[in-house]
Amino acid sequence: MLSFELLKNEGQARRGRLTLNHGVVETPVFMPVGTYGTVKGVLPQSLHEMGAQIILGNTFHLWLRPGTEVLKSFGGLHRFEGWNKPILTDSGGFQVWSLSGADGKGRSITEEGVRFASPVNGDKLLLTPEISMQIQTVLNSDIVMQFDECTPYQTAGRLTSEGEARKSMELSLRWAARSRDEFARLQNPNALFGIVQGGMFESLREESAAALAELDLPGYAVGGVSVGEPKADMLRLIAHTPPLLPANKPRYLMGVGTPEDLVAGVSSGIDMFDCVMPTRNARNGHLFTRFGDLKLRNARHKTDQRPLDPTCGCHACKGTTTPDGSVSGGFSRAYLHHLDRCGEMLGPMLASIHNLHYYVNLMREIRAALDAGRFGEFVEQFRADRARGVD
């Protein structure tokens, strides 16, 4: 089940409400990535506390481990990972692309699907639109993504041609129809999204979006970006593609990106975002703040008693009030620098909580600005704050 209510617009930016089987999601929204059924280093309780409304899981990796039999015994992914809010699962297409290597070797793509070797034990595997739908039905994810081929930006150092991008896009369209048919055959009670492909070519994106709209799916995603292309090309496609999609359906930008990318996406009409950047960067001492990015490993933070971001309300920056009224948490840059230098696991855990809180709160502020009809002013202030830099 899915229903989407478009509450208001400001320019191309949209304020909406998405109702799914496991809850209501206010949009625009950022979705933390939990590839293996966990957001790395972050307790579900922390995700709830920061206001995360929906998280991701990955069909490909969960299929390999723990496997569908285990997940079936739990009735799906929600009970298995202890998360009672909505979940979106990627179909596995991007993972097959990313695991194949930059030269495109390691996989065999045919009309049937993709054959490849398991990165876990080397087993020869076949993933098809039908198999992807079957796995995602077992997962019982609220939003199911069609199986697609992620068109590479380049192969073996050579840019993908328009002809190659067309062939890939048209294959994804045929797989979208097969995904829809299998999804219906399985009587999956959740929602299936199609994925716009077409490489770096606007005309192909237009064809893909038009053909997917004819399938009348509950929602649509913009795929095939953030695959190694220059930032200017990514922003060009982000601006061009969303208006091509049905206005009454949610729009999801897959795997993007920086805070600036999210604001650009909202400005272009995107409703949903995900990216591993908050947690991946956190594990490498790269923190996002209202006033620019902070490199925790810099020696200047060794004795700094200030929080990462004095305006942030996360557990790492401000702490959490306990039932007895005392405050737990609220750590200095010096302490977090120390944890990182010592390789203590608490360091990346706190950094991940902070970065995710920043992303979730950024979207909360965007929704509030749209509600107030002040999104344009918000964007100007956001850019000024981020350009100011960390003290």
matplotlib code that plots the C-alpha trace (Angstrom):
import matplotlib.pyplot as plt

x = [0.0, 1.2, -0.5, 1.2, -0.3, 1.4, 0.8, 2.4, 4.9, 7.5, 8.9, 9.8, 10.3, 7.6, 6.2, 4.4, 3.2, 3.8, 1.7, 3.1, 2.2, 4.6, 3.9, 3.7, 6.7, 6.9, 8.7, 11.3, 13.1, 16.6, 16.7, 19.7, 21.3, 21.3, 22.7, 22.9, 19.9, 21.8, 22.8, 26.5, 27.3, 23.9, 21.3, 17.7, 16.9, 19.3, 17.6, 14.3, 15.6, 17.0, 13.7, 14.6, 11.3, 12.4, 15.6, 17.1, 18.1, 19.7, 18.2, 21.5, 23.4, 20.5, 19.9, 23.5, 23.5, 21.5, 19.4, 15.7, 14.9, 16.1, 14.3, 11.1, 11.2, 11.0, 8.2, 10.5, 13.2, 11.3, 11.2, 14.6, 16.4, 14.0, 12.7, 9.0, 8.9, 9.0, 11.9, 12.9, 15.0, 17.2, 16.8, 20.4, 21.1, 23.5, 25.4, 25.9, 27.3, 29.6, 30.9, 31.8, 34.7, 35.5, 36.2, 32.8, 34.2, 32.9, 29.3, 27.4, 24.3, 21.6, 18.0, 17.3, 19.3, 22.8, 25.1, 28.0, 30.1, 29.1, 31.5, 30.9, 31.9, 32.4, 29.1, 27.8, 24.5, 21.8, 19.7, 16.7, 13.7, 11.6, 14.1, 14.6, 10.8, 10.7, 13.4, 11.9, 8.5, 10.2, 11.8, 8.3, 9.9, 7.4, 9.0, 10.4, 12.7, 12.5, 15.5, 17.5, 20.9, 22.9, 24.4, 28.1, 29.7, 32.6, 34.0, 37.7, 38.5, 36.2, 33.0, 29.8, 28.4, 24.8, 24.2, 25.4, 23.4, 20.3, 20.8, 21.1, 18.2, 15.9, 16.9, 16.0, 12.6, 11.9, 13.1, 10.7, 7.8, 8.9, 9.3, 5.8, 4.3, 6.1, 5.3, 1.6, 1.8, 3.3, 0.4, 3.0, 1.0, 3.7, 4.7, 7.0, 9.1, 10.5, 14.0, 14.8, 18.1, 19.7, 23.3, 24.4, 21.9, 18.8, 17.0, 17.3, 16.2, 13.1, 12.3, 12.9, 10.7, 7.9, 7.9, 8.0, 5.1, 3.0, 3.5, 1.6, 3.8, 3.3, 6.6, 9.7, 13.4, 16.3, 19.1, 22.4, 23.9, 26.8, 28.5, 31.8, 30.6, 31.7, 29.6, 28.4, 26.9, 25.2, 23.7, 22.6, 20.7, 19.2, 17.8, 16.5, 14.9, 12.4, 10.0, 9.7, 8.0, 4.4, 3.6, 1.2, 3.9, 6.9, 10.3, 13.4, 17.0, 19.2, 22.6, 23.0, 24.8, 26.3, 24.1, 24.4, 23.3, 20.2, 19.2, 19.7, 17.6, 14.7, 14.9, 14.5, 11.4, 12.9, 11.1, 13.3, 17.1, 19.6, 23.3, 26.1, 28.0, 27.0, 28.1, 31.0, 32.5, 31.9, 34.1, 36.9, 36.6, 34.7, 31.9, 29.1, 28.0, 25.8, 28.9, 30.8, 32.7, 35.0, 38.0, 38.2, 41.8, 43.3, 45.7, 44.0, 41.1, 43.4, 42.6, 39.3, 36.7, 33.8, 31.2, 31.3, 28.5, 27.0, 23.7, 23.3, 21.0, 22.5, 23.8, 27.4, 27.0, 24.4, 23.8, 20.5, 18.5, 18.0, 14.9, 16.5, 17.1, 20.8, 22.5, 24.3, 26.6, 27.6, 31.3, 34.1, 36.0, 39.1, 37.5, 36.2, 39.6, 41.2, 38.7, 39.5, 43.3, 43.0, 40.8, 38.1, 34.8, 32.8, 34.4, 32.8, 29.6, 29.3, 30.4, 27.8, 25.1, 26.1, 26.3, 22.9, 21.3, 22.6, 21.1, 17.8, 17.6, 18.5, 15.4, 13.3, 14.3, 13.6, 10.1, 9.5, 10.7, 8.4, 5.5, 6.2, 6.6, 10.2, 12.2, 14.0, 15.2, 16.2, 18.4, 20.2, 20.9, 22.0, 24.5, 25.8, 26.2, 28.0, 30.3, 31.2, 33.2, 33.9, 35.6]
y = [0.0, 3.5, 6.8, 10.1, 13.5, 16.6, 19.2, 22.3, 23.5, 26.3, 26.5, 22.9, 22.1, 19.8, 19.2, 15.9, 13.0, 9.3, 6.7, 3.1, -0.1, 0.5, 4.2, 7.7, 9.5, 13.3, 14.4, 15.6, 12.9, 11.5, 7.7, 6.2, 3.3, -0.1, -2.4, -5.6, -4.9, -2.4, 1.2, 0.8, 1.6, 3.1, 1.6, 1.6, 3.6, 6.4, 6.4, 6.9, 9.6, 11.6, 11.4, 8.9, 8.0, 5.3, 3.3, 1.2, -2.4, -4.1, -7.1, -8.3, -8.5, -9.8, -12.5, -13.7, -13.3, -14.3, -15.6, -15.7, -18.7, -16.9, -13.8, -15.7, -17.2, -13.7, -12.6, -10.1, -7.5, -5.4, -8.0, -9.4, -6.0, -4.6, -1.6, -0.9, 2.0, 1.8, 0.2, 0.6, -2.1, -1.6, -4.3, -5.4, -3.9, -1.3, -3.8, -6.1, -3.1, -2.0, -5.5, -6.1, -3.7, -0.7, -2.8, -4.4, -7.9, -10.3, -10.3, -11.5, -9.5, -11.0, -10.4, -13.0, -11.2, -11.0, -13.9, -13.3, -14.9, -14.4, -12.0, -14.2, -17.6, -17.5, -19.4, -18.8, -16.8, -15.5, -12.4, -11.6, -9.2, -12.1, -13.3, -9.7, -9.4, -12.7, -11.8, -8.3, -10.0, -12.1, -9.0, -7.3, -3.9, -1.1, 0.2, -2.3, -1.2, -2.6, -4.7, -2.5, -2.2, 0.8, 2.4, 3.0, 6.5, 4.8, 1.3, 0.5, 4.2, 5.0, 7.1, 5.2, 6.1, 7.2, 3.9, 1.9, 4.0, 3.5, -0.3, -0.3, 2.0, -0.1, -3.3, -1.7, -0.7, -4.3, -5.4, -2.8, -4.4, -7.9, -6.6, -5.2, -8.4, -10.6, -8.1, -8.4, -12.2, -12.5, -10.3, -8.2, -5.7, -3.0, -0.5, -0.9, 2.0, 2.2, 3.6, 6.2, 5.4, 6.8, 7.6, 11.2, 11.8, 14.0, 12.6, 9.1, 10.1, 11.6, 8.4, 6.3, 8.6, 8.6, 4.8, 4.2, 6.6, 4.4, 1.5, 3.6, 2.5, 3.9, 5.9, 6.6, 6.9, 8.7, 6.2, 6.0, 9.1, 9.4, 6.6, 8.4, 11.3, 14.9, 16.8, 19.2, 16.3, 14.9, 18.3, 18.7, 15.4, 16.1, 19.4, 17.9, 14.6, 15.1, 17.4, 14.6, 12.3, 12.3, 15.1, 12.9, 10.2, 10.3, 10.9, 9.3, 10.3, 7.2, 7.4, 11.2, 12.9, 15.9, 18.3, 20.7, 17.9, 17.3, 20.9, 21.0, 17.9, 19.3, 22.5, 20.3, 18.4, 15.3, 13.9, 11.1, 10.7, 8.1, 8.0, 6.1, 9.3, 10.3, 7.0, 6.3, 9.8, 9.5, 6.4, 8.4, 11.4, 13.6, 15.4, 17.5, 20.6, 23.6, 25.7, 23.4, 20.2, 19.4, 17.1, 15.5, 14.1, 17.5, 18.2, 21.5, 19.6, 17.8, 20.2, 21.8, 21.6, 22.7, 20.3, 19.4, 21.9, 24.1, 24.3, 20.5, 18.6, 15.1, 12.8, 13.5, 17.3, 18.1, 14.9, 13.2, 14.0, 10.8, 10.0, 11.3, 14.7, 14.4, 14.7, 11.8, 12.5, 15.8, 15.4, 17.7, 17.7, 16.8, 13.7, 12.6, 13.3, 11.2, 8.3, 8.4, 8.5, 5.5, 3.5, 3.2, 2.0, 4.7, 7.3, 6.3, 5.4, 9.0, 10.5, 8.4, 9.5, 13.2, 13.0, 11.2, 13.6, 16.5, 15.0, 14.1, 17.5, 19.3, 17.7, 18.6, 22.2, 22.0, 20.7, 23.5, 26.1, 24.7, 24.7, 28.4, 29.3, 30.3, 27.7, 30.3, 32.1, 28.8, 28.0, 31.3, 30.9, 27.3, 28.3, 31.2, 29.1, 26.3, 28.7, 30.3, 27.3, 25.6, 27.8]
z = [0.0, -0.8, -0.9, -1.6, -0.8, -2.3, 0.4, -1.3, -3.8, -3.8, -7.3, -8.1, -4.4, -3.0, 0.5, 0.7, 2.9, 2.0, 3.7, 3.7, 5.4, 8.3, 8.8, 7.5, 6.1, 5.8, 2.7, 1.6, 3.6, 4.0, 4.4, 6.4, 4.6, 6.4, 3.7, 5.8, 8.0, 10.1, 9.9, 10.6, 14.3, 15.1, 17.4, 16.1, 19.3, 18.1, 14.7, 16.4, 18.7, 15.8, 13.9, 11.1, 9.4, 6.9, 6.4, 3.6, 3.3, 0.3, -1.5, -2.9, 0.3, 2.4, -0.2, 0.3, 4.1, 6.1, 3.2, 2.4, 4.6, 7.8, 6.8, 6.0, 9.4, 10.9, 8.6, 6.9, 7.6, 10.1, 12.9, 12.0, 12.5, 15.2, 13.1, 13.2, 10.7, 6.9, 5.0, 1.3, -0.3, -3.4, -6.0, -6.3, -9.7, -8.4, -6.3, -9.3, -11.2, -8.4, -7.6, -11.3, -11.3, -13.4, -16.5, -16.4, -16.0, -13.4, -14.6, -17.6, -18.6, -20.8, -21.4, -18.6, -15.9, -14.5, -13.8, -11.4, -8.7, -5.1, -3.3, -0.2, -1.4, -5.2, -5.9, -9.4, -9.1, -11.3, -10.4, -12.5, -12.2, -11.0, -8.4, -7.1, -6.7, -4.9, -2.5, -1.7, -1.1, 1.6, 3.0, 3.1, 2.5, 2.2, -1.0, -3.5, -6.3, -9.8, -10.9, -13.3, -14.9, -13.6, -16.7, -16.0, -16.7, -18.2, -18.9, -19.0, -19.1, -22.0, -21.6, -22.2, -25.6, -26.3, -28.1, -25.2, -22.7, -24.9, -24.9, -21.2, -20.6, -22.8, -21.0, -17.7, -19.1, -20.1, -16.7, -15.1, -16.9, -15.8, -12.2, -12.3, -13.5, -11.0, -8.2, -9.1, -9.4, -5.9, -4.6, -2.8, -0.6, -0.7, -3.3, -6.4, -7.8, -11.3, -11.9, -14.6, -16.5, -19.6, -18.6, -19.1, -21.9, -21.3, -24.3, -23.0, -19.6, -21.2, -23.0, -19.9, -17.7, -20.3, -20.7, -16.9, -16.4, -18.8, -16.3, -13.7, -10.8, -7.3, -7.4, -9.4, -8.8, -10.6, -10.9, -12.6, -11.0, -8.6, -10.6, -11.2, -13.4, -12.8, -10.3, -13.0, -15.0, -11.9, -11.0, -14.7, -14.5, -11.1, -12.4, -15.7, -14.6, -11.7, -13.7, -16.3, -13.6, -12.7, -10.2, -8.2, -7.4, -5.0, -6.6, -5.2, -6.0, -5.4, -3.7, -3.5, -1.7, 0.1, 2.0, -1.0, -3.3, -1.1, -1.2, -5.0, -5.3, -3.3, -5.4, -8.5, -7.1, -5.4, -2.4, -1.1, -0.7, 0.5, 0.7, 2.6, 2.9, 6.4, 8.0, 5.6, 6.1, 9.8, 10.0, 8.4, 10.7, 8.2, 10.0, 8.5, 10.4, 9.8, 9.2, 6.8, 7.1, 10.0, 9.6, 13.0, 12.5, 12.2, 15.0, 15.9, 17.5, 20.0, 22.8, 21.5, 24.2, 22.0, 20.5, 16.8, 16.1, 18.9, 17.0, 16.8, 19.2, 18.6, 21.4, 20.4, 20.5, 23.1, 24.9, 26.0, 29.1, 31.1, 33.2, 36.4, 34.7, 34.2, 30.8, 29.2, 26.3, 24.8, 23.9, 22.9, 19.6, 21.7, 23.0, 19.6, 18.1, 20.8, 20.1, 16.4, 17.0, 19.3, 17.0, 19.7, 18.2, 20.2, 17.9, 14.6, 16.4, 17.8, 14.5, 12.6, 15.0, 14.5, 10.7, 10.4, 12.8, 10.7, 7.5, 9.1, 10.8, 7.5, 5.9, 8.9, 8.5, 4.7, 5.5, 8.0, 5.5, 2.8, 5.3, 6.0, 2.3, 3.0, 1.2, -1.0, 2.1, 3.7, 0.7, 0.9, 4.6, 4.2, 1.5, 3.6, 6.7, 4.9, 3.2, 6.5, 7.5, 10.8, 13.5]

ax = plt.figure().add_subplot(projection="3d")
ax.plot(x, y, z, "-o")
ax.set_aspect("equal")
plt.show()
